[in-house]
């Protein structure tokens, strides 16, 4: 592309914005036949812990390998994550469970919160949905499994018997706007 001004040609370098949509929970669900009608997409296997949320117990994770030969410069991200959590007091004195989704663009070396911390006091599975646009990452490093997601969870107070239980819905996704 060039601009023409009074007989002079001035070259302009234009970066094209690319987009990738990733369904990270689909990676962990395997290759079983789809049996839902689109109204009730599948959840990943449930994960249980008695640890405190500060222990960063991973209830679900996924690593994505993008086949790019260079660092992806992030323009924007749109995420929509849906997960369920449940709290079991058992014989302990705990009062709640906590969970949140995180992202890494450098193979898990550093993690950034994608969602706020959801505190749940319900003893049945409670659905949590978070959606929004942001720029939590500025780049995704080159190499395999550099883009990673995880759902961490735990109990509000670690009494040794209270439990946090979580699972991620398969239609959770992220749209990545990036420059090459």
ZALOGU-978184 format. One record per residue: x, y, z of N, C-alpha, C in turn; residue in one letter. Coordinates in steps of 0.05 Angstrom, whole numbers, padded with zeros to 5 digits, always signed. Atoms other than C-alpha are relative to their C-alpha. Example, Ala and Ser with C-alpha at 12.3 -4.5 7.8 and 13.67 -1.06 7.14 Angstrom:
2
+00018-00024+00000+00246-00090+00156+00018+00024+00000A-00016-00024-00001+00273-00021+00143-00015+00022+00014S
//
This chain:
180
+00017-00023+00000+00000+00000+00000+00018+00025+00000X-00016-00025+00001+00026+00070-00015-00019+00024-00001X+00014-00026+00002+00002+00141-00007+00013+00017-00022X-00011-00017+00021+00010+00189-00065-00005+00029+00008X+00002-00027-00008+00023+00260-00048+00018+00017-00017X-00014-00018+00018+00044+00313-00098+00022-00014-00017X-00018+00014+00017+00077+00262-00142+00020-00018+00014X-00019+00017-00015+00117+00227-00086-00015-00025+00009X+00012+00024-00011+00103+00155-00066+00013-00006+00027X-00010+00006-00027+00109+00140+00008-00010-00028+00008X+00008+00027-00008+00109+00066+00028-00011-00001+00029X+00011+00004-00027+00067+00045+00088+00000-00029+00007X-00002+00027-00009+00080-00018+00127-00025-00006+00016X+00025+00007-00013+00014-00050+00148+00002-00028+00012X+00001+00026-00013+00009-00106+00200-00028-00010-00001X+00027+00012+00002-00050-00152+00189-00006-00014+00027X+00009+00013-00025-00089-00174+00250-00011-00028-00007X+00009+00027+00003-00100-00249+00254-00016-00008+00024X+00016+00009-00023-00149-00287+00298+00001-00030+00001X+00001+00028-00006-00147-00355+00330-00021-00005+00021X+00019+00007-00021-00204-00387+00369+00007-00027+00011X-00008+00025-00013-00186-00441+00419-00021-00008+00020X+00017+00012-00020-00231-00487+00459+00017-00018+00017X-00019+00016-00015-00182-00511+00512-00011-00024+00014X+00011+00023-00013-00229-00558+00548-00003-00023-00019X+00002+00021+00020-00238-00596+00483+00024-00018-00002X-00025+00015+00001-00166-00617+00487+00000-00022+00021X-00001+00019-00022-00176-00652+00553-00023-00020+00000X+00023+00018+00001-00242-00685+00535+00004-00025-00018X-00006+00023+00016-00212-00733+00485-00016-00001-00026X+00012+00004+00026-00245-00762+00424-00026-00015+00001X+00026+00015-00002-00311-00791+00450-00021+00014-00018X+00021-00011+00017-00372-00782+00406-00016+00021+00014X+00017-00021-00012-00413-00719+00418-00028-00011+00004X+00027+00011-00006-00478-00738+00452-00019+00021+00010X+00019-00020-00009-00507-00672+00474-00013+00014-00023X+00016-00014+00021-00557-00629+00436+00009+00030-00003X-00009-00028+00002-00517-00564+00443-00010+00017+00023X+00011-00015-00023-00558-00541+00503+00017-00007+00025X-00015+00009-00024-00517-00581+00554+00027-00012-00008X-00027+00011+00007-00444-00587+00531+00013-00014+00023X-00014+00016-00020-00400-00635+00568+00018+00016+00018X-00019-00011-00019-00357-00619+00628+00024-00018+00001X-00024+00016-00005-00286-00642+00641-00005-00017+00025X+00002+00016-00024-00276-00694+00696+00003+00019+00025X-00001-00016-00025-00288-00665+00766+00026-00006+00015X-00024+00003-00016-00228-00653+00810-00006+00010+00029X+00005-00006-00028-00230-00652+00887+00026+00005+00014X-00023-00005-00017-00181-00622+00937-00009+00009+00027X+00005-00010-00027-00178-00606+01011+00020+00023+00006X-00020-00021-00004-00121-00555+01001-00013+00028-00001X+00008-00028+00001-00128-00480+01010+00005+00011-00028X-00002-00013+00026-00137-00436+00948+00029+00010-00005X-00027-00011+00003-00067-00406+00961+00020-00022-00009X-00018+00022+00008-00037-00475+00946+00001-00003-00031X+00002+00001+00030-00055-00464+00871-00005-00029-00010X+00007+00027+00008-00084-00534+00866-00014+00001-00027X+00011-00001+00027-00098-00547+00792-00023-00020-00002X+00023+00017+00004-00168-00574+00781-00004-00009-00029X+00001+00006+00029-00162-00573+00705+00022+00017-00013X-00020-00016+00015-00108-00551+00656+00000-00010-00029X-00004+00007+00028-00095-00550+00581+00023+00016-00011X-00022-00013+00014-00034-00534+00539-00006+00000-00030X+00006-00003+00029-00041-00508+00468+00027+00005-00014X-00024-00004+00017+00014-00514+00416-00010+00015-00026X+00006-00016+00024+00007-00459+00363+00023-00004-00019X-00021+00006+00020+00045-00474+00299+00009+00026-00013X-00011-00025+00010+00076-00406+00291+00030-00001+00004X-00029+00001-00001+00150-00397+00277+00012+00025+00014X-00009-00024-00013+00154-00333+00317-00018+00006+00024X+00015-00009-00023+00129-00298+00380-00026+00013-00011X+00025-00014+00007+00055-00278+00374-00003+00025+00017X+00005-00026-00014+00044-00205+00392-00030+00003+00003X+00029-00001-00006-00024-00201+00425-00012+00028-00003X+00015-00025+00003-00072-00146+00404-00023+00001+00021X+00022+00001-00019-00131-00169+00446-00008-00029+00004X+00011+00027-00007-00163-00230+00479-00029+00004+00008X+00027+00002-00010-00236-00247+00489-00003-00028+00011X+00003+00026-00013-00250-00302+00538-00029-00004+00009X+00025+00008-00012-00312-00339+00558+00004-00027+00013X-00004+00025-00015-00302-00392+00612-00023-00005+00017X+00021+00009-00017-00355-00431+00646+00010-00025+00016X-00008+00023-00016-00341-00478+00704-00020-00003+00023X+00017+00005-00023-00377-00509+00762+00017-00005+00024X-00014+00006-00025-00355-00511+00834-00020-00009+00021X+00017+00010-00021-00381-00544+00896+00016+00000+00026X-00014+00000-00026-00364-00540+00970-00012-00022+00018X+00009+00021-00020-00368-00599+01019+00014+00006+00026X-00012-00005-00026-00357-00582+01092+00009-00025+00013X-00006+00025-00013-00355-00655+01112-00001+00004+00030X+00000-00005-00029-00336-00656+01186+00017+00023+00008X-00018-00023-00005-00290-00596+01179-00016+00025+00007X+00012-00025-00007-00303-00525+01199+00001+00021-00022X-00001-00018+00022-00295-00495+01130-00026+00013-00007X+00024-00014+00006-00345-00446+01102-00004+00004-00030X+00003-00006+00029-00331-00440+01027+00023-00013-00016X-00021+00008+00018-00292-00462+00966+00005+00024-00018X-00007-00022+00017-00256-00415+00918+00012-00011-00026X-00012+00009+00026-00236-00421+00844+00003+00024-00018X-00005-00021+00021-00209-00379+00786+00015-00012-00023X-00013+00009+00024-00183-00388+00715+00025+00018-00005X-00025-00015+00005-00111-00368+00697+00010-00008-00028X-00012+00004+00026-00071-00362+00632+00030+00005+00002X-00029-00004+00003+00003-00367+00614+00007+00000-00029X-00010-00001+00028+00038-00348+00549+00028-00009-00002X-00027+00008+00000+00105-00375+00569+00004-00028+00012X-00003+00028-00009+00094-00449+00584-00004-00004+00029X+00005+00004-00028+00071-00439+00655+00021+00012+00019X-00020-00013-00017+00131-00399+00680-00013+00021+00017X+00016-00019-00015+00084-00343+00700-00030-00003-00007X+00029+00002+00003+00008-00342+00709-00013+00026+00005X+00015-00024-00003-00042-00286+00702-00029-00008+00004X+00028+00006-00005-00113-00287+00730-00017+00010-00023X+00019-00007+00020-00165-00288+00674-00026+00009+00013X+00025-00006-00014-00223-00286+00723+00006+00008+00029X-00002-00005-00029-00236-00261+00793-00003-00026+00015X+00003+00024-00017-00237-00311+00850-00030-00003+00007X+00028+00006-00006-00306-00343+00856-00001-00015+00026X+00004+00013-00026-00326-00360+00927-00027-00013+00001X+00024+00016+00000-00378-00414+00934-00006-00012+00027X+00008+00013-00025-00416-00436+00996-00020-00022-00005X+00021+00020+00006-00465-00482+00960+00012-00028+00001X-00008+00028-00001-00462-00557+00971-00008-00015-00025X+00005+00012+00026-00488-00571+00901+00016+00015-00021X-00016-00013+00020-00452-00555+00836-00012+00027-00008X+00009-00027+00007-00458-00480+00821+00016+00009-00024X-00012-00008+00025-00444-00453+00752+00011+00029+00003X-00012-00026+00001-00397-00394+00744+00008+00006-00029X-00007-00008+00027-00390-00357+00678+00014+00027+00001X-00014-00025+00002-00339-00303+00663+00006+00005-00030X-00005-00006+00027-00334-00268+00596+00010+00029-00001X-00010-00027+00003-00295-00206+00574+00023+00002-00018X-00023-00007+00018-00243-00172+00532+00022+00013+00017X-00023-00012-00014-00174-00154+00556+00026-00007-00014X-00027+00006+00011-00100-00159+00543+00017-00011+00023X-00014+00012-00022-00077-00205+00598+00029-00008-00007X-00027+00006+00010-00017-00225+00556+00007+00020-00022X-00009-00016+00022+00025-00183+00509+00012-00017-00022X-00011+00017+00020+00056-00242+00474-00003-00029+00009X-00002+00029-00005+00057-00318+00468+00026-00009-00012X-00027+00008+00009+00127-00347+00464-00002-00022-00021X-00003+00021+00020+00150-00393+00408+00004-00027+00014X-00004+00027-00011+00150-00468+00419-00025-00014+00008X+00023+00016-00007+00104-00524+00438-00011+00006+00028X+00014-00002-00026+00053-00517+00495+00007+00026+00015X-00005-00025-00013+00069-00444+00509-00025+00014+00011X+00025-00011-00009-00004-00423+00514-00013-00021+00019X+00011+00018-00019-00032-00454+00577-00023+00013+00016X+00022-00008-00017-00096-00450+00618-00002-00018+00024X+00005+00017-00023-00113-00475+00687-00022+00012+00017X+00020-00008-00019-00170-00473+00736+00011-00009+00027X-00010+00007-00027-00143-00470+00807-00023+00003+00019X+00021-00001-00019-00186-00482+00867+00010-00010+00027X-00006+00009-00027-00187-00497+00941-00021+00009+00019X+00019-00009-00021-00224-00486+01006+00009+00026+00011X-00006-00027-00011-00228-00418+01039+00018-00002+00024X-00018+00005-00023-00196-00445+01103+00006-00030+00001X-00009+00028+00002-00155-00509+01104-00003-00013+00027X+00005+00015-00024-00185-00553+01158+00006-00030-00003X-00008+00027+00005-00162-00618+01126-00023-00019-00010X+00021+00018+00009-00231-00647+01111-00020+00014-00018X+00018-00014+00019-00272-00592+01075+00011-00004-00028X-00008+00006+00027-00271-00602+01000-00009+00022-00020X+00007-00016+00023-00271-00560+00937-00001-00018-00024X+00003+00017+00024-00296-00594+00873-00005+00018-00024X+00004-00016+00024-00291-00563+00803+00001-00016-00026X-00001+00012+00027-00301-00580+00729-00006+00023-00020X+00002-00021+00021-00297-00538+00664-00019-00010-00022X+00018+00006+00022-00350-00536+00610+00015+00000-00026X-00015+00004+00025-00327-00558+00541-00003+00023-00020X+00003-00022+00019-00353-00496+00504+00014+00025+00009X-00016-00023-00009-00307-00449+00543+00020+00006-00022X-00018-00005+00022-00264-00412+00493+00015+00027+00004X-00015-00025+00000-00214-00356+00480+00005+00007-00030X-00007-00011+00027-00207-00312+00417+00025+00016+00004X-00026-00014-00001-00136-00288+00406+00003+00017-00025X-00007-00018+00022-00125-00227+00362+00030+00006+00002X-00029-00003-00001-00051-00225+00344+00011+00010-00026X-00016-00008+00024+00000-00196+00296+00022-00021-00004X-00022+00018+00006+00051-00240+00261+00026+00016+00001X
//
